[in-house]
Amino acid sequence: MKLKVGGQYLSKRGDVWVCYKVDYSNPDHFQAFCIRPSDNRNEYFYVDGRYDEKGLREHCLVKEL
């Protein structure tokens, strides 16, 4: 999976996140900035949907909606 601007994604715990910006300026750590519409929480993810390095946390994104 590769996050893209405007994409909606489901997290491990069932929350929906919307990607609003992708930053490719650092090739070692591309970042996708997302918002959770239910409470306007902003977070950044790896471009492949991981929230943390090993993809273990509940915020990791598992599929595109």
mmCIF file as Biopython writes it, N, C-alpha, C and O atoms, coordinates in Angstrom:
data_model
#
loop_
_atom_site.group_PDB
_atom_site.id
_atom_site.type_symbol
_atom_site.label_atom_id
_atom_site.label_alt_id
_atom_site.label_comp_id
_atom_site.label_asym_id
_atom_site.label_entity_id
_atom_site.label_seq_id
_atom_site.pdbx_PDB_ins_code
_atom_site.Cartn_x
_atom_site.Cartn_y
_atom_site.Cartn_z
_atom_site.occupancy
_atom_site.B_iso_or_equiv
_atom_site.auth_seq_id
_atom_site.auth_asym_id
_atom_site.pdbx_PDB_model_num
ATOM 1   N N  . MET A ? 1  ? 0.846   -1.173 0.000  1.0 0.0 1  A 1 
ATOM 2   C CA . MET A ? 1  ? 0.000   0.000  0.000  1.0 0.0 1  A 1 
ATOM 3   C C  . MET A ? 1  ? 0.891   1.236  0.000  1.0 0.0 1  A 1 
ATOM 4   O O  . MET A ? 1  ? 1.909   1.269  0.692  1.0 0.0 1  A 1 
ATOM 5   N N  . LYS A ? 2  ? 0.521   2.227  -0.756 1.0 0.0 2  A 1 
ATOM 6   C CA . LYS A ? 2  ? 1.241   3.495  -0.774 1.0 0.0 2  A 1 
ATOM 7   C C  . LYS A ? 2  ? 0.227   4.612  -0.594 1.0 0.0 2  A 1 
ATOM 8   O O  . LYS A ? 2  ? -0.658  4.796  -1.430 1.0 0.0 2  A 1 
ATOM 9   N N  . LEU A ? 3  ? 0.355   5.358  0.499  1.0 0.0 3  A 1 
ATOM 10  C CA . LEU A ? 3  ? -0.611  6.414  0.796  1.0 0.0 3  A 1 
ATOM 11  C C  . LEU A ? 3  ? -0.506  7.545  -0.217 1.0 0.0 3  A 1 
ATOM 12  O O  . LEU A ? 3  ? 0.583   7.894  -0.674 1.0 0.0 3  A 1 
ATOM 13  N N  . LYS A ? 4  ? -1.657  8.107  -0.557 1.0 0.0 4  A 1 
ATOM 14  C CA . LYS A ? 4  ? -1.688  9.221  -1.506 1.0 0.0 4  A 1 
ATOM 15  C C  . LYS A ? 4  ? -2.658  10.286 -1.004 1.0 0.0 4  A 1 
ATOM 16  O O  . LYS A ? 4  ? -3.592  9.988  -0.259 1.0 0.0 4  A 1 
ATOM 17  N N  . VAL A ? 5  ? -2.429  11.513 -1.416 1.0 0.0 5  A 1 
ATOM 18  C CA . VAL A ? 5  ? -3.269  12.641 -1.004 1.0 0.0 5  A 1 
ATOM 19  C C  . VAL A ? 5  ? -4.718  12.388 -1.416 1.0 0.0 5  A 1 
ATOM 20  O O  . VAL A ? 5  ? -4.995  12.033 -2.562 1.0 0.0 5  A 1 
ATOM 21  N N  . GLY A ? 6  ? -5.627  12.572 -0.475 1.0 0.0 6  A 1 
ATOM 22  C CA . GLY A ? 6  ? -7.051  12.358 -0.715 1.0 0.0 6  A 1 
ATOM 23  C C  . GLY A ? 6  ? -7.516  10.943 -0.422 1.0 0.0 6  A 1 
ATOM 24  O O  . GLY A ? 6  ? -8.718  10.676 -0.407 1.0 0.0 6  A 1 
ATOM 25  N N  . GLY A ? 7  ? -6.579  10.032 -0.189 1.0 0.0 7  A 1 
ATOM 26  C CA . GLY A ? 7  ? -6.941  8.645  0.097  1.0 0.0 7  A 1 
ATOM 27  C C  . GLY A ? 7  ? -7.484  8.481  1.507  1.0 0.0 7  A 1 
ATOM 28  O O  . GLY A ? 7  ? -7.067  9.179  2.431  1.0 0.0 7  A 1 
ATOM 29  N N  . GLN A ? 8  ? -8.423  7.547  1.663  1.0 0.0 8  A 1 
ATOM 30  C CA . GLN A ? 8  ? -8.986  7.215  2.972  1.0 0.0 8  A 1 
ATOM 31  C C  . GLN A ? 8  ? -8.513  5.817  3.338  1.0 0.0 8  A 1 
ATOM 32  O O  . GLN A ? 8  ? -8.528  4.904  2.512  1.0 0.0 8  A 1 
ATOM 33  N N  . TYR A ? 9  ? -8.091  5.663  4.601  1.0 0.0 9  A 1 
ATOM 34  C CA . TYR A ? 9  ? -7.472  4.415  5.032  1.0 0.0 9  A 1 
ATOM 35  C C  . TYR A ? 9  ? -8.033  3.973  6.376  1.0 0.0 9  A 1 
ATOM 36  O O  . TYR A ? 9  ? -8.400  4.798  7.212  1.0 0.0 9  A 1 
ATOM 37  N N  . LEU A ? 10 ? -8.094  2.680  6.569  1.0 0.0 10 A 1 
ATOM 38  C CA . LEU A ? 10 ? -8.595  2.088  7.805  1.0 0.0 10 A 1 
ATOM 39  C C  . LEU A ? 10 ? -7.420  1.651  8.669  1.0 0.0 10 A 1 
ATOM 40  O O  . LEU A ? 10 ? -6.487  1.013  8.179  1.0 0.0 10 A 1 
ATOM 41  N N  . SER A ? 11 ? -7.464  1.995  9.961  1.0 0.0 11 A 1 
ATOM 42  C CA . SER A ? 11 ? -6.384  1.606  10.876 1.0 0.0 11 A 1 
ATOM 43  C C  . SER A ? 11 ? -6.687  0.235  11.479 1.0 0.0 11 A 1 
ATOM 44  O O  . SER A ? 11 ? -7.775  -0.311 11.294 1.0 0.0 11 A 1 
ATOM 45  N N  . LYS A ? 12 ? -5.712  -0.311 12.200 1.0 0.0 12 A 1 
ATOM 46  C CA . LYS A ? 12 ? -5.881  -1.614 12.844 1.0 0.0 12 A 1 
ATOM 47  C C  . LYS A ? 12 ? -7.081  -1.643 13.779 1.0 0.0 12 A 1 
ATOM 48  O O  . LYS A ? 12 ? -7.751  -2.669 13.895 1.0 0.0 12 A 1 
ATOM 49  N N  . ARG A ? 13 ? -7.359  -0.528 14.447 1.0 0.0 13 A 1 
ATOM 50  C CA . ARG A ? 13 ? -8.470  -0.539 15.403 1.0 0.0 13 A 1 
ATOM 51  C C  . ARG A ? 13 ? -9.803  -0.079 14.794 1.0 0.0 13 A 1 
ATOM 52  O O  . ARG A ? 13 ? -10.801 0.048  15.502 1.0 0.0 13 A 1 
ATOM 53  N N  . GLY A ? 14 ? -9.811  0.167  13.487 1.0 0.0 14 A 1 
ATOM 54  C CA . GLY A ? 14 ? -11.053 0.490  12.802 1.0 0.0 14 A 1 
ATOM 55  C C  . GLY A ? 14 ? -11.323 1.961  12.564 1.0 0.0 14 A 1 
ATOM 56  O O  . GLY A ? 14 ? -12.402 2.316  12.091 1.0 0.0 14 A 1 
ATOM 57  N N  . ASP A ? 15 ? -10.360 2.834  12.882 1.0 0.0 15 A 1 
ATOM 58  C CA . ASP A ? 15 ? -10.525 4.261  12.635 1.0 0.0 15 A 1 
ATOM 59  C C  . ASP A ? 15 ? -10.230 4.581  11.178 1.0 0.0 15 A 1 
ATOM 60  O O  . ASP A ? 15 ? -9.402  3.927  10.544 1.0 0.0 15 A 1 
ATOM 61  N N  . VAL A ? 16 ? -10.915 5.596  10.652 1.0 0.0 16 A 1 
ATOM 62  C CA . VAL A ? 16 ? -10.664 6.064  9.294  1.0 0.0 16 A 1 
ATOM 63  C C  . VAL A ? 16 ? -9.740  7.270  9.359  1.0 0.0 16 A 1 
ATOM 64  O O  . VAL A ? 16 ? -9.961  8.187  10.150 1.0 0.0 16 A 1 
ATOM 65  N N  . TRP A ? 17 ? -8.703  7.266  8.527  1.0 0.0 17 A 1 
ATOM 66  C CA . TRP A ? 17 ? -7.756  8.373  8.404  1.0 0.0 17 A 1 
ATOM 67  C C  . TRP A ? 17 ? -7.749  8.840  6.963  1.0 0.0 17 A 1 
ATOM 68  O O  . TRP A ? 17 ? -7.872  8.026  6.047  1.0 0.0 17 A 1 
ATOM 69  N N  . VAL A ? 18 ? -7.606  10.145 6.747  1.0 0.0 18 A 1 
ATOM 70  C CA . VAL A ? 18 ? -7.557  10.729 5.410  1.0 0.0 18 A 1 
ATOM 71  C C  . VAL A ? 18 ? -6.197  11.397 5.220  1.0 0.0 18 A 1 
ATOM 72  O O  . VAL A ? 18 ? -5.783  12.219 6.037  1.0 0.0 18 A 1 
ATOM 73  N N  . CYS A ? 19 ? -5.512  11.043 4.149  1.0 0.0 19 A 1 
ATOM 74  C CA . CYS A ? 19 ? -4.200  11.614 3.846  1.0 0.0 19 A 1 
ATOM 75  C C  . CYS A ? 19 ? -4.383  12.971 3.165  1.0 0.0 19 A 1 
ATOM 76  O O  . CYS A ? 19 ? -5.120  13.083 2.186  1.0 0.0 19 A 1 
ATOM 77  N N  . TYR A ? 20 ? -3.707  14.003 3.688  1.0 0.0 20 A 1 
ATOM 78  C CA . TYR A ? 20 ? -3.846  15.336 3.090  1.0 0.0 20 A 1 
ATOM 79  C C  . TYR A ? 20 ? -2.528  15.895 2.562  1.0 0.0 20 A 1 
ATOM 80  O O  . TYR A ? 20 ? -2.526  16.929 1.893  1.0 0.0 20 A 1 
ATOM 81  N N  . LYS A ? 21 ? -1.402  15.229 2.850  1.0 0.0 21 A 1 
ATOM 82  C CA . LYS A ? 21 ? -0.115  15.709 2.343  1.0 0.0 21 A 1 
ATOM 83  C C  . LYS A ? 21 ? 0.889   14.567 2.378  1.0 0.0 21 A 1 
ATOM 84  O O  . LYS A ? 21 ? 0.898   13.768 3.314  1.0 0.0 21 A 1 
ATOM 85  N N  . VAL A ? 22 ? 1.736   14.491 1.354  1.0 0.0 22 A 1 
ATOM 86  C CA . VAL A ? 22 ? 2.823   13.514 1.341  1.0 0.0 22 A 1 
ATOM 87  C C  . VAL A ? 22 ? 4.124   14.278 1.125  1.0 0.0 22 A 1 
ATOM 88  O O  . VAL A ? 22 ? 4.221   15.113 0.225  1.0 0.0 22 A 1 
ATOM 89  N N  . ASP A ? 23 ? 5.111   13.993 1.945  1.0 0.0 23 A 1 
ATOM 90  C CA . ASP A ? 23 ? 6.401   14.683 1.884  1.0 0.0 23 A 1 
ATOM 91  C C  . ASP A ? 23 ? 7.470   13.699 1.428  1.0 0.0 23 A 1 
ATOM 92  O O  . ASP A ? 23 ? 7.800   12.751 2.141  1.0 0.0 23 A 1 
ATOM 93  N N  . TYR A ? 24 ? 8.005   13.932 0.240  1.0 0.0 24 A 1 
ATOM 94  C CA . TYR A ? 24 ? 9.042   13.059 -0.317 1.0 0.0 24 A 1 
ATOM 95  C C  . TYR A ? 24 ? 10.435  13.676 -0.198 1.0 0.0 24 A 1 
ATOM 96  O O  . TYR A ? 24 ? 11.363  13.216 -0.863 1.0 0.0 24 A 1 
ATOM 97  N N  . SER A ? 25 ? 10.604  14.705 0.633  1.0 0.0 25 A 1 
ATOM 98  C CA . SER A ? 25 ? 11.884  15.413 0.708  1.0 0.0 25 A 1 
ATOM 99  C C  . SER A ? 25 ? 12.992  14.597 1.375  1.0 0.0 25 A 1 
ATOM 100 O O  . SER A ? 25 ? 14.167  14.852 1.113  1.0 0.0 25 A 1 
ATOM 101 N N  . ASN A ? 26 ? 12.662  13.642 2.213  1.0 0.0 26 A 1 
ATOM 102 C CA . ASN A ? 26 ? 13.663  12.807 2.870  1.0 0.0 26 A 1 
ATOM 103 C C  . ASN A ? 26 ? 13.521  11.375 2.361  1.0 0.0 26 A 1 
ATOM 104 O O  . ASN A ? 26 ? 12.626  10.656 2.806  1.0 0.0 26 A 1 
ATOM 105 N N  . PRO A ? 27 ? 14.381  10.948 1.443  1.0 0.0 27 A 1 
ATOM 106 C CA . PRO A ? 27 ? 14.219  9.611  0.840  1.0 0.0 27 A 1 
ATOM 107 C C  . PRO A ? 27 ? 14.323  8.442  1.816  1.0 0.0 27 A 1 
ATOM 108 O O  . PRO A ? 27 ? 13.881  7.338  1.497  1.0 0.0 27 A 1 
ATOM 109 N N  . ASP A ? 28 ? 14.896  8.661  2.994  1.0 0.0 28 A 1 
ATOM 110 C CA . ASP A ? 28 ? 14.995  7.583  3.977  1.0 0.0 28 A 1 
ATOM 111 C C  . ASP A ? 28 ? 13.736  7.442  4.816  1.0 0.0 28 A 1 
ATOM 112 O O  . ASP A ? 28 ? 13.557  6.437  5.503  1.0 0.0 28 A 1 
ATOM 113 N N  . HIS A ? 29 ? 12.861  8.440  4.767  1.0 0.0 29 A 1 
ATOM 114 C CA . HIS A ? 29 ? 11.675  8.406  5.630  1.0 0.0 29 A 1 
ATOM 115 C C  . HIS A ? 29 ? 10.554  9.257  5.020  1.0 0.0 29 A 1 
ATOM 116 O O  . HIS A ? 29 ? 10.196  10.299 5.570  1.0 0.0 29 A 1 
ATOM 117 N N  . PHE A ? 30 ? 10.005  8.814  3.891  1.0 0.0 30 A 1 
ATOM 118 C CA . PHE A ? 30 ? 8.883   9.523  3.285  1.0 0.0 30 A 1 
ATOM 119 C C  . PHE A ? 30 ? 7.728   9.549  4.274  1.0 0.0 30 A 1 
ATOM 120 O O  . PHE A ? 30 ? 7.452   8.542  4.927  1.0 0.0 30 A 1 
ATOM 121 N N  . GLN A ? 31 ? 7.051   10.681 4.393  1.0 0.0 31 A 1 
ATOM 122 C CA . GLN A ? 31 ? 5.979   10.830 5.359  1.0 0.0 31 A 1 
ATOM 123 C C  . GLN A ? 31 ? 4.663   11.177 4.682  1.0 0.0 31 A 1 
ATOM 124 O O  . GLN A ? 31 ? 4.620   11.948 3.724  1.0 0.0 31 A 1 
ATOM 125 N N  . ALA A ? 32 ? 3.598   10.594 5.199  1.0 0.0 32 A 1 
ATOM 126 C CA . ALA A ? 32 ? 2.246   10.936 4.770  1.0 0.0 32 A 1 
ATOM 127 C C  . ALA A ? 32 ? 1.528   11.529 5.974  1.0 0.0 32 A 1 
ATOM 128 O O  . ALA A ? 32 ? 1.463   10.910 7.036  1.0 0.0 32 A 1 
ATOM 129 N N  . PHE A ? 33 ? 0.996   12.717 5.802  1.0 0.0 33 A 1 
ATOM 130 C CA . PHE A ? 33 ? 0.293   13.398 6.885  1.0 0.0 33 A 1 
ATOM 131 C C  . PHE A ? 33 ? -1.194  13.116 6.749  1.0 0.0 33 A 1 
ATOM 132 O O  . PHE A ? 33 ? -1.773  13.302 5.678  1.0 0.0 33 A 1 
ATOM 133 N N  . CYS A ? 34 ? -1.813  12.666 7.840  1.0 0.0 34 A 1 
ATOM 134 C CA . CYS A ? 34 ? -3.213  12.243 7.808  1.0 0.0 34 A 1 
ATOM 135 C C  . CYS A ? 34 ? -3.993  12.882 8.951  1.0 0.0 34 A 1 
ATOM 136 O O  . CYS A ? 34 ? -3.427  13.307 9.958  1.0 0.0 34 A 1 
ATOM 137 N N  . ILE A ? 35 ? -5.297  12.936 8.766  1.0 0.0 35 A 1 
ATOM 138 C CA . ILE A ? 35 ? -6.200  13.437 9.796  1.0 0.0 35 A 1 
ATOM 139 C C  . ILE A ? 35 ? -7.279  12.389 10.035 1.0 0.0 35 A 1 
ATOM 140 O O  . ILE A ? 35 ? -7.726  11.718 9.105  1.0 0.0 35 A 1 
ATOM 141 N N  . ARG A ? 36 ? -7.684  12.260 11.277 1.0 0.0 36 A 1 
ATOM 142 C CA . ARG A ? 36 ? -8.791  11.372 11.629 1.0 0.0 36 A 1 
ATOM 143 C C  . ARG A ? 36 ? -10.027 12.266 11.746 1.0 0.0 36 A 1 
ATOM 144 O O  . ARG A ? 36 ? -10.157 12.999 12.726 1.0 0.0 36 A 1 
ATOM 145 N N  . PRO A ? 37 ? -10.941 12.221 10.762 1.0 0.0 37 A 1 
ATOM 146 C CA . PRO A ? 37 ? -12.090 13.134 10.742 1.0 0.0 37 A 1 
ATOM 147 C C  . PRO A ? 37 ? -12.977 13.071 11.977 1.0 0.0 37 A 1 
ATOM 148 O O  . PRO A ? 37 ? -13.632 14.061 12.303 1.0 0.0 37 A 1 
ATOM 149 N N  . SER A ? 38 ? -13.020 11.951 12.666 1.0 0.0 38 A 1 
ATOM 150 C CA . SER A ? 38 ? -13.912 11.816 13.824 1.0 0.0 38 A 1 
ATOM 151 C C  . SER A ? 38 ? -13.563 12.791 14.946 1.0 0.0 38 A 1 
ATOM 152 O O  . SER A ? 38 ? -14.437 13.193 15.714 1.0 0.0 38 A 1 
ATOM 153 N N  . ASP A ? 39 ? -12.281 13.173 15.043 1.0 0.0 39 A 1 
ATOM 154 C CA . ASP A ? 39 ? -11.886 14.101 16.115 1.0 0.0 39 A 1 
ATOM 155 C C  . ASP A ? 39 ? -10.800 15.095 15.684 1.0 0.0 39 A 1 
ATOM 156 O O  . ASP A ? 39 ? -10.211 15.778 16.521 1.0 0.0 39 A 1 
ATOM 157 N N  . ASN A ? 40 ? -10.542 15.168 14.387 1.0 0.0 40 A 1 
ATOM 158 C CA . ASN A ? 40 ? -9.543  16.087 13.821 1.0 0.0 40 A 1 
ATOM 159 C C  . ASN A ? 40 ? -8.127  15.856 14.334 1.0 0.0 40 A 1 
ATOM 160 O O  . ASN A ? 40 ? -7.315  16.781 14.337 1.0 0.0 40 A 1 
ATOM 161 N N  . ARG A ? 41 ? -7.825  14.647 14.765 1.0 0.0 41 A 1 
ATOM 162 C CA . ARG A ? 41 ? -6.460  14.328 15.206 1.0 0.0 41 A 1 
ATOM 163 C C  . ARG A ? 41 ? -5.554  14.221 13.987 1.0 0.0 41 A 1 
ATOM 164 O O  . ARG A ? 41 ? -5.889  13.532 13.023 1.0 0.0 41 A 1 
ATOM 165 N N  . ASN A ? 42 ? -4.417  14.892 14.021 1.0 0.0 42 A 1 
ATOM 166 C CA . ASN A ? 42 ? -3.424  14.854 12.952 1.0 0.0 42 A 1 
ATOM 167 C C  . ASN A ? 42 ? -2.251  13.985 13.367 1.0 0.0 42 A 1 
ATOM 168 O O  . ASN A ? 42 ? -1.781  14.066 14.501 1.0 0.0 42 A 1 
ATOM 169 N N  . GLU A ? 43 ? -1.783  13.160 12.456 1.0 0.0 43 A 1 
ATOM 170 C CA . GLU A ? 43 ? -0.609  12.329 12.688 1.0 0.0 43 A 1 
ATOM 171 C C  . GLU A ? 43 ? 0.133   12.161 11.368 1.0 0.0 43 A 1 
ATOM 172 O O  . GLU A ? 43 ? -0.443  12.365 10.300 1.0 0.0 43 A 1 
ATOM 173 N N  . TYR A ? 44 ? 1.400   11.790 11.439 1.0 0.0 44 A 1 
ATOM 174 C CA . TYR A ? 44 ? 2.091   11.413 10.211 1.0 0.0 44 A 1 
ATOM 175 C C  . TYR A ? 44 ? 2.427   9.926  10.262 1.0 0.0 44 A 1 
ATOM 176 O O  . TYR A ? 44 ? 2.676   9.358  11.326 1.0 0.0 44 A 1 
ATOM 177 N N  . PHE A ? 45 ? 2.424   9.329  9.108  1.0 0.0 45 A 1 
ATOM 178 C CA . PHE A ? 45 ? 2.655   7.903  8.920  1.0 0.0 45 A 1 
ATOM 179 C C  . PHE A ? 45 ? 3.789   7.728  7.925  1.0 0.0 45 A 1 
ATOM 180 O O  . PHE A ? 45 ? 4.123   8.658  7.192  1.0 0.0 45 A 1 
ATOM 181 N N  . TYR A ? 46 ? 4.382   6.538  7.894  1.0 0.0 46 A 1 
ATOM 182 C CA . TYR A ? 46 ? 5.234   6.194  6.773  1.0 0.0 46 A 1 
ATOM 183 C C  . TYR A ? 46 ? 4.334   6.112  5.543  1.0 0.0 46 A 1 
ATOM 184 O O  . TYR A ? 46 ? 3.131   5.885  5.674  1.0 0.0 46 A 1 
ATOM 185 N N  . VAL A ? 47 ? 4.891   6.291  4.370  1.0 0.0 47 A 1 
ATOM 186 C CA . VAL A ? 47 ? 4.092   6.269  3.144  1.0 0.0 47 A 1 
ATOM 187 C C  . VAL A ? 47 ? 3.420   4.916  2.928  1.0 0.0 47 A 1 
ATOM 188 O O  . VAL A ? 47 ? 2.409   4.841  2.230  1.0 0.0 47 A 1 
ATOM 189 N N  . ASP A ? 48 ? 3.960   3.845  3.512  1.0 0.0 48 A 1 
ATOM 190 C CA . ASP A ? 48 ? 3.348   2.524  3.343  1.0 0.0 48 A 1 
ATOM 191 C C  . ASP A ? 48 ? 2.253   2.239  4.384  1.0 0.0 48 A 1 
ATOM 192 O O  . ASP A ? 48 ? 1.717   1.132  4.430  1.0 0.0 48 A 1 
ATOM 193 N N  . GLY A ? 49 ? 1.919   3.240  5.220  1.0 0.0 49 A 1 
ATOM 194 C CA . GLY A ? 49 ? 0.827   3.090  6.176  1.0 0.0 49 A 1 
ATOM 195 C C  . GLY A ? 49 ? 1.229   2.754  7.592  1.0 0.0 49 A 1 
ATOM 196 O O  . GLY A ? 49 ? 0.383   2.736  8.486  1.0 0.0 49 A 1 
ATOM 197 N N  . ARG A ? 50 ? 2.512   2.487  7.819  1.0 0.0 50 A 1 
ATOM 198 C CA . ARG A ? 50 ? 2.943   2.189  9.186  1.0 0.0 50 A 1 
ATOM 199 C C  . ARG A ? 50 ? 2.972   3.466  10.014 1.0 0.0 50 A 1 
ATOM 200 O O  . ARG A ? 50 ? 3.329   4.535  9.519  1.0 0.0 50 A 1 
ATOM 201 N N  . TYR A ? 51 ? 2.595   3.341  11.270 1.0 0.0 51 A 1 
ATOM 202 C CA . TYR A ? 51 ? 2.660   4.458  12.209 1.0 0.0 51 A 1 
ATOM 203 C C  . TYR A ? 51 ? 3.980   4.438  12.955 1.0 0.0 51 A 1 
ATOM 204 O O  . TYR A ? 51 ? 4.541   5.486  13.272 1.0 0.0 51 A 1 
ATOM 205 N N  . ASP A ? 52 ? 4.470   3.249  13.231 1.0 0.0 52 A 1 
ATOM 206 C CA . ASP A ? 52 ? 5.763   3.068  13.893 1.0 0.0 52 A 1 
ATOM 207 C C  . ASP A ? 52 ? 6.627   2.165  13.013 1.0 0.0 52 A 1 
ATOM 208 O O  . ASP A ? 52 ? 6.137   1.572  12.052 1.0 0.0 52 A 1 
ATOM 209 N N  . GLU A ? 53 ? 7.882   2.066  13.339 1.0 0.0 53 A 1 
ATOM 210 C CA . GLU A ? 53 ? 8.836   1.373  12.477 1.0 0.0 53 A 1 
ATOM 211 C C  . GLU A ? 53 ? 8.456   -0.067 12.156 1.0 0.0 53 A 1 
ATOM 212 O O  . GLU A ? 53 ? 8.641   -0.516 11.024 1.0 0.0 53 A 1 
ATOM 213 N N  . LYS A ? 54 ? 7.930   -0.792 13.132 1.0 0.0 54 A 1 
ATOM 214 C CA . LYS A ? 54 ? 7.605   -2.201 12.896 1.0 0.0 54 A 1 
ATOM 215 C C  . LYS A ? 54 ? 6.131   -2.451 12.605 1.0 0.0 54 A 1 
ATOM 216 O O  . LYS A ? 54 ? 5.728   -3.595 12.394 1.0 0.0 54 A 1 
ATOM 217 N N  . GLY A ? 55 ? 5.328   -1.400 12.591 1.0 0.0 55 A 1 
ATOM 218 C CA . GLY A ? 55 ? 3.916   -1.553 12.265 1.0 0.0 55 A 1 
ATOM 219 C C  . GLY A ? 55 ? 3.088   -2.236 13.325 1.0 0.0 55 A 1 
ATOM 220 O O  . GLY A ? 55 ? 2.105   -2.902 13.001 1.0 0.0 55 A 1 
ATOM 221 N N  . LEU A ? 56 ? 3.460   -2.089 14.589 1.0 0.0 56 A 1 
ATOM 222 C CA . LEU A ? 56 ? 2.766   -2.789 15.667 1.0 0.0 56 A 1 
ATOM 223 C C  . LEU A ? 56 ? 1.663   -1.974 16.334 1.0 0.0 56 A 1 
ATOM 224 O O  . LEU A ? 56 ? 0.763   -2.552 16.944 1.0 0.0 56 A 1 
ATOM 225 N N  . ARG A ? 57 ? 1.708   -0.669 16.236 1.0 0.0 57 A 1 
ATOM 226 C CA . ARG A ? 57 ? 0.729   0.155  16.949 1.0 0.0 57 A 1 
ATOM 227 C C  . ARG A ? 57 ? -0.631  0.153  16.266 1.0 0.0 57 A 1 
ATOM 228 O O  . ARG A ? 57 ? -0.747  -0.123 15.072 1.0 0.0 57 A 1 
ATOM 229 N N  . GLU A ? 58 ? -1.643  0.463  17.041 1.0 0.0 58 A 1 
ATOM 230 C CA . GLU A ? 58 ? -3.022  0.423  16.554 1.0 0.0 58 A 1 
ATOM 231 C C  . GLU A ? 58 ? -3.300  1.423  15.452 1.0 0.0 58 A 1 
ATOM 232 O O  . GLU A ? 58 ? -4.224  1.225  14.664 1.0 0.0 58 A 1 
ATOM 233 N N  . HIS A ? 59 ? -2.513  2.509  15.376 1.0 0.0 59 A 1 
ATOM 234 C CA . HIS A ? 59 ? -2.770  3.515  14.343 1.0 0.0 59 A 1 
ATOM 235 C C  . HIS A ? 59 ? -2.278  3.086  12.967 1.0 0.0 59 A 1 
ATOM 236 O O  . HIS A ? 59 ? -2.619  3.737  11.979 1.0 0.0 59 A 1 
ATOM 237 N N  . CYS A ? 60 ? -1.494  2.023  12.861 1.0 0.0 60 A 1 
ATOM 238 C CA . CYS A ? 60 ? -1.007  1.581  11.551 1.0 0.0 60 A 1 
ATOM 239 C C  . CYS A ? 60 ? -2.201  1.323  10.630 1.0 0.0 60 A 1 
ATOM 240 O O  . CYS A ? 60 ? -3.216  0.762  11.043 1.0 0.0 60 A 1 
ATOM 241 N N  . LEU A ? 61 ? -2.055  1.741  9.386  1.0 0.0 61 A 1 
ATOM 242 C CA . LEU A ? 61 ? -3.142  1.635  8.423  1.0 0.0 61 A 1 
ATOM 243 C C  . LEU A ? 61 ? -3.055  0.296  7.690  1.0 0.0 61 A 1 
ATOM 244 O O  . LEU A ? 61 ? -1.983  -0.123 7.254  1.0 0.0 61 A 1 
ATOM 245 N N  . VAL A ? 62 ? -4.200  -0.360 7.565  1.0 0.0 62 A 1 
ATOM 246 C CA . VAL A ? 62 ? -4.186  -1.711 7.015  1.0 0.0 62 A 1 
ATOM 247 C C  . VAL A ? 62 ? -4.818  -1.843 5.632  1.0 0.0 62 A 1 
ATOM 248 O O  . VAL A ? 62 ? -4.517  -2.790 4.905  1.0 0.0 62 A 1 
ATOM 249 N N  . LYS A ? 63 ? -5.698  -0.898 5.256  1.0 0.0 63 A 1 
ATOM 250 C CA . LYS A ? 63 ? -6.269  -0.987 3.915  1.0 0.0 63 A 1 
ATOM 251 C C  . LYS A ? 63 ? -6.835  0.354  3.474  1.0 0.0 63 A 1 
ATOM 252 O O  . LYS A ? 63 ? -7.195  1.201  4.292  1.0 0.0 63 A 1 
ATOM 253 N N  . GLU A ? 64 ? -6.901  0.522  2.164  1.0 0.0 64 A 1 
ATOM 254 C CA . GLU A ? 64 ? -7.481  1.727  1.577  1.0 0.0 64 A 1 
ATOM 255 C C  . GLU A ? 64 ? -8.979  1.521  1.431  1.0 0.0 64 A 1 
ATOM 256 O O  . GLU A ? 64 ? -9.430  0.435  1.069  1.0 0.0 64 A 1 
ATOM 257 N N  . LEU A ? 65 ? -9.742  2.557  1.712  1.0 0.0 65 A 1 
ATOM 258 C CA . LEU A ? 65 ? -11.201 2.466  1.577  1.0 0.0 65 A 1 
ATOM 259 C C  . LEU A ? 65 ? -11.649 2.971  0.219  1.0 0.0 65 A 1 
ATOM 260 O O  . LEU A ? 65 ? -12.845 2.971  -0.075 1.0 0.0 65 A 1 
#
